[in-house]
Amino acid sequence: MATAAHQPPRRKQRAITIRSDHALKRLELLARDGRSQVDIIEEALDRMPLPPASDGATFRAEVEAILAGVPKRSYPTMAEIDAELWDEDGLPR
């Protein structure tokens, strides 16, 4: 738990906005014993497990596995698009 001596001055701390009425009421109830809201939030965050870190190769393999199930499509080349849009004299069709 961080003590007041280790925390940056209040003007340098970023504010946290709590948008949930339920969470705000719960935080107020937990802070009734004299603990600061910051200490309560930090303690709760420290208890939560971190998600496993994945490297780029694992992420790419997951994306490739998803894309393997997507049907392949053929797209026209620029030459085919140009032939469709422009005539042999370079004028629009």
N, C-alpha and C positions, 0 to 999 in steps of 0.2 A: 504494500500500500504506500502510495506517495505521501510524503508529509508536506506541510506548507512550505518548508524550506526548499524543497526540490521542485516545486511548481513554479512556472513562469508568472510574472506579475499579471494581474487580471487584464490589463489593457492589451497584453500580448496574446491572451488566450482567445481562441475562436469560440463564438457562441454556438450552442447546440439548440436547435428548434425542435420541440416535441409537439408533433401535430396530433397525436392520439390523446383524446380525453381520458381514456382508460389508463394509458401509460402515465399520464401526468398525475392522475389521482393516486395511482399505485406508488409513484415516486414520492408524492407528498406523505403518504402513509408510512413509507419506509424511512423517511427523513425525520419522523417525529421523535426518534430516540436521540437526536442531536447530531447525527452524522450529516455531512454535507451531501448535497445531491450529486456532486462530482464524485465523491468517494463511492457512493452507491452505484453509480453508472459504471465507474472503473472496475469495481469488484464484480459486477454482473458480466462485463465484457471479458474480464480475465477468466471467468469460469467457463465461458463458451469455447468449444473446440474450434480451432482454425480449420478451414477447408484444406484438403491436401493440395500441395503445390504441384502443378503439372508443368513439364518442360514443353518446349515448342514442338518436339518430335511427337510426343504423345498427343498433343492437340491436333497436329496435322493428320496423324493417323486416324483420329476420331472423325475429323472432317472428311477425309478420303473415304472412310467407311460409309458415311452418310451419302456422299456423292455417288458411290458405287451403285446405290439403289435407284438413282435418278436416271430416267431414260435419256439417252444421248440424242441431241438434235443436230441437224446439219444447218448451217447458216450460210447465206450467200457470200461469195467473195466480193471484194471491192470492184473487181472487173465486171462481175455479173450485175452488181448494183449500178455501176456506170453505164453498162449496156442497156439497162432498163430505163434509166433516167435521161440519157443523152443519145442523140443520133450520131451517125458516123461523121458528121460535120461539126460536132461539138455543141450542137444546139439542143435546148430542152425538147423533150418529146411532148 
